[in-house]
Amino acid sequence: MAKKVDIQNHILIPKHSKLNDKEKQELLEHYQITFQELPKIYKNDAAIRHLSPKTGDVIKILRNDEFAGENAYYRGVIND
């Protein structure tokens, strides 16, 4: 039987978190965009499944870069 990998703690997977409604609204207002203009992520993506995402949620992804440091990226959750 194959061993299951804990994807949330895997070294190659950046930290994912779900924005609350206030954070989502502030993000969209700050960048003057709509939810539809965000890059998308499927709600059944293995990296966010543990967050119990719903369509319309916004996911914050923190990536570390050797030169630029930590950067935040945002994705809008959609159905598959």
N, C-alpha and C positions, 0 to 999 in steps of 0.2 A: 504494500500500500504506500502511495506517495505521501511524503510529509507535507503538511500545509504550511505555507509561508505567511507570517504575520506581516501583511503588506503595510500596515500603518507604521511599523517601526523599521521598515526596510531602508537601508542606507540610500538607495536610489530614488525613493519616493519622497518628494518634498511635503512639508506640513500643509494639510488642508483643514480649513475651518469654515463654518457656515456663518454668514453675516446675519444679524438680527434685522428686523424691519427698519429700525432707525438707521443702522449702519448702511443698509442697502439704499435707502432714500438719500442719505448724505453722499454716498459714492456716486449715484446717478446725477445728483445735482452738481456735485463738484466738477465732474467731467462733462456736464451738460449733454448727457446721452440718455437713451431709453434702454430698458432691459433687452430689447430685441437687438440692440447694437453691440452688446457684449459678446465675446467669443463664447461658445457653448461647451457644456459637458453633459454627458448623459447621466441620468439619475441612478443608473445601475453600474456606473463606473466603479471598479474595485477600490479605487483610491478614496472614494467618498461614501461608499455604501454604509460605513459605520456611523455616518452623520444623519442617517434617515432623511435624505434630501427629498424635497417635493419640487415639482415643476414650478418655476418662478423664483426659487431660492437663488442666492448668489454665493458662490464659493470663493474664498480667498486662499490663494496658494502662495506660500512663502518659499522662495528658492534662494539658495546661497550661491553666489558667484565669487570666484577667487579674486577677481579684480574690483567688482562693483559692490560686493557685500550682499546683504539680504535685500531682495526685491519682492514686491507683492504683485501678483497677477490675479485677475478676477475672471470668473466664468459663470455664465447663467445656466442654471439647471433646466434641462428639457427631457421629455420622454424619449424612449428609444424608438 
